[in-house]
């Protein structure tokens, strides 16, 4: 595992912890959910032979503290954070490749829409942009219920509600049997991400899933956006927005191994698919 160089970037309202590996064109990896830079440890190390790989902890999560108390997060603020980070690691204005998962994919899409001059290619893995769906109102209510479950009964209850509404309809025992065993993580990484769940469930989940992308801006750069999904996610809630986005922009969805969390379940295979999408230096 390649050891990263770490840095801290002051942005309006927060300080971002970021990590840099390798040399070459910049590849920015944006984590989703309660994840932080460590979610990309395998991918960042594996791709450092071809790229300057930059990963970071989003504001309010892990090692990126807010200047004040937490409040509801906004996609536009997070994409401006990513833009400022690109300015810090590539001050010459060179455009970067960008990859994001889940809520991080929403940020990647918004970054392309707001700052197309800084993005060579954006790959968005299962961005939960449910406002693009015909049943958007139903899905807004679903994510609101996930947050309500967290407020009533805590993280476990919220995760159970979310899993029931986003996963396949199958027997729980069968799912447990076929589910891959994710690679072990250091205890400190697990502790960090668990500590992020309250912020994610309370302040990120609903604002991000309620975000409407700028389709007009994206249409002008549609050749630089790759909507992506998991091979095991077809037809499921978190896959459907990638399909809707591809349909709106006249592109196609590219599939990665696993489901919504394929990055953590199949890190090596997932990274090789990403490598194949990115152009060679």
ABEGO torsion letter per residue (X at the ends): XBBBBBBBBBBBGBBBBBBBBEBEBBBBBBBBEABBAAAAAAAAAAAAAABBBBBBBBBGBEABBBABBBBBBBAAAAAAAAAAAAAAABAAGBBBBBBBBEAAAAAAAAAAAABAAABABBBBBGBBBAAABAAAAAAAAAAAAAAAAAAAAEAAAAAAAAAAAABBBBBAAAAAAABBBBBBBBAAAAAAAAAAAAAAAAAAAAAAAABBBBAAAAAAAAAABBBBBBAAABGBAAAAAAAAAAAAAGBBBBBBBEBAAAAAABAAAAAAAAAAABBBX
